[in-house]
Amino acid sequence: MILLYHGIVRSLRPVDRWCVGQAIPVQSFERHLKWLRRHFRIVPLHEWLALRFRGDGGAGKCIALTFDDGLDVTFRCVYPVLAEHRTPATFFVATSHLEHGPLLWFNVINALCFEGAYEELHVGSSVFSLRSLEKRREARHALGRMAVGSGDVRAFGASLAASNPLPAAVKKEYEGMTHEQLRACGLDDLIEIGAHTLSHPLLGQLDEDRHAGEVVACKDLLGTVAGRPVRYFAYPGGDYTPRTLGLIRQAGYEAAFCTIPRNLGEDGKFEIERIGVYSPALYKLRLKAFGVVPLMRRLGFSVG
């Protein structure tokens, strides 16, 4: 099984920051890791792939860890823990927010809704109150739907950020990794850097040229900075199309990862399932690690 984490934050505070399931306190991640180490063999992604496609079921006894988006705070929290326990992991990195670049579109929404910079947001003709946790959650989900419905989530996020500036201290909590961090990963045999596009778009919304640019340019940039070839790709939001599969092949990736396989191609190496971890609760991790989510999907249930 391949586990997928997103944001790992320094503490439980503010609670709002992780209530949408995209951030887990580092203390909880450490508990997850200790439990996983007791019950599974944690292996590098390339070893998991070799076992998976060997066909003898050996991968079922192993776990591979992955972290999406390439957030600075996630790397700062997770890397020391991984190093202490000599645990391998893969970081799938979107590149446009590296080195203090603009925040990824969904992080703009998260920061505006949950960091207390505004009591309400004016977006077009809509007004969103942020005066309670329930209202902030409602605003987060509504803005997410608006972003997707806009047809260009990156442009929506940029417009939202321009009309609702965030304090520097808040922006820092959502920034991407630095080039120095990527170079450190490139020198560490336990860490793999994978590509996660330039700007974390919904790939199915893009025209052919931008689609290709998002898939190829991030691979080249990450390889140059980290000093090692980038072998793997993770689809942002699990979104991909038959065109994406063709571009992945052309770009020379060895494998690509989704959340729910759509079975759009003939080669399973480019539609590999990962199981998302969205809660600090250890019992939820146990259920997922022991295969409850894949089983429920096979039975026709829609689960995260």
Rosetta blueprint (number, residue, H / E / L):
1 M L
2 I E
3 L E
4 L E
5 Y E
6 H L
7 G E
8 I E
9 V E
10 R L
11 S L
12 L L
13 R L
14 P L
15 V H
16 D H
17 R H
18 W H
19 C L
20 V L
21 G L
22 Q L
23 A E
24 I E
25 P E
26 V H
27 Q H
28 S H
29 F H
30 E H
31 R H
32 H H
33 L H
34 K H
35 W H
36 L H
37 R H
38 R H
39 H H
40 F L
41 R E
42 I E
43 V L
44 P L
45 L H
46 H H
47 E H
48 W H
49 L H
50 A H
51 L H
52 R H
53 F L
54 R L
55 G L
56 D L
57 G L
58 G H
59 A H
60 G H
61 K H
62 C E
63 I E
64 A E
65 L E
66 T E
67 F E
68 D E
69 D E
70 G L
71 L E
72 D H
73 V H
74 T H
75 F H
76 R H
77 C H
78 V H
79 Y H
80 P H
81 V H
82 L H
83 A H
84 E H
85 H H
86 R L
87 T L
88 P L
89 A E
90 T E
91 F E
92 F E
93 V E
94 A L
95 T L
96 S L
97 H L
98 L H
99 E H
100 H H
101 G L
102 P L
103 L L
104 L L
105 W H
106 F H
107 N H
108 V H
109 I H
110 N H
111 A H
112 L H
113 C H
114 F H
115 E L
116 G L
117 A L
118 Y L
119 E L
120 E E
121 L E
122 H E
123 V E
124 G L
125 S L
126 S E
127 V E
128 F E
129 S E
130 L L
131 R L
132 S L
133 L H
134 E H
135 K H
136 R H
137 R H
138 E H
139 A H
140 R H
141 H H
142 A H
143 L H
144 G H
145 R H
146 M H
147 A H
148 V H
149 G H
150 S L
151 G L
152 D L
153 V H
154 R H
155 A H
156 F H
157 G H
158 A H
159 S H
160 L H
161 A H
162 A H
163 S H
164 N L
165 P L
166 L L
167 P L
168 A H
169 A H
170 V H
171 K H
172 K H
173 E L
174 Y L
175 E L
176 G E
177 M L
178 T L
179 H H
180 E H
181 Q H
182 L H
183 R H
184 A H
185 C H
186 G H
187 L L
188 D L
189 D L
190 L L
191 I E
192 E E
193 I E
194 G E
195 A E
196 H L
197 T L
198 L L
199 S L
200 H L
201 P L
202 L L
203 L H
204 G H
205 Q H
206 L L
207 D L
208 E H
209 D H
210 R H
211 H H
212 A H
213 G H
214 E H
215 V H
216 V H
217 A H
218 C H
219 K H
220 D H
221 L H
222 L H
223 G H
224 T H
225 V H
226 A H
227 G L
228 R L
229 P L
230 V L
231 R L
232 Y E
233 F E
234 A E
235 Y L
236 P H
237 G H
238 G H
239 D L
240 Y L
241 T L
242 P H
243 R H
244 T H
245 L H
246 G H
247 L H
248 I H
249 R H
250 Q H
251 A H
252 G L
253 Y L
254 E L
255 A E
256 A E
257 F E
258 C E
259 T L
260 I L
261 P L
262 R L
263 N L
264 L L
265 G L
266 E L
267 D L
268 G H
269 K H
270 F H
271 E L
272 I E
273 E E
274 R L
275 I E
276 G E
277 V L
278 Y L
279 S L
280 P L
281 A L
282 L H
283 Y H
284 K H
285 L H
286 R H
287 L H
288 K H
289 A H
290 F L
291 G L
292 V H
293 V H
294 P H
295 L H
296 M H
297 R H
298 R H
299 L L
300 G L
301 F L
302 S L
303 V L
304 G L
